[in-house]
Amino acid sequence: MITLKKSVCLLAFCMLGLIINAQKSEKISFGIKAGINLSKFSDAEYRDNESPKFGFHMGGIMEIPLSKRFALQPELFYTEIGSKSDITNYNIFDFNLGYVDEINHRFNERLGYIKLPVLLKFYLNNRLSIDLGPELGYLVWADYKYESNAGELMASGSGNGKRQYDDFDVSANIGATYNFKNNMFIQARFGMSTYDIFDDDFFDVIETGRKNMVLQFSTGYKF
């Protein structure tokens, strides 16, 4: 965690330097973006069935030209991701239903992050670029809902899931951007966490290797 905090501070100082230098250049462009997410968790082997969850994102971007073909694009946006999954347990004691031979659980989990990606853009031509780079995320909130049933017995509930996750998530991203002549642009991007997002202090026994996997589609406008 100490190493992660140092990385966060280093990225923050780098961003501050980029913003200060950006004020000196007339070629720097700013913009806004919004779009949809299609997300799930990577530890699907621990569940019987998992379906992607739709979410949204919105925020701002800054593009800093480095050369004719390369540019740096920091972004700052809010995003909601998560997953829907089913789990079946056999011969187990459930606190709500008691001892059952078979019980089915359906989970709906949501996580809200503030994201700070820094992407290196390689322009294939004047309009189309390939984008890749790291992304730092801060978990603002997380919640879950569940439904359990064992035959005619049923139970449901919800709760705050934030304490079971790390506050920070570091992802690797790859995607593409197409710029239109009217300053509009569209993006498609895939990102995946680089390490387990569960809090080690909360899950000191279970090692699921849970990572966020997000497919993101955006549209935006550059000023």
Summary of the structure (lengths in Angstrom):
residues: 223
radius of gyration: 20.6
end to end distance: 38.1
largest distance: 68.9
contacts: 678
relative contact order: 0.19
helix: 12%
strand: 65%
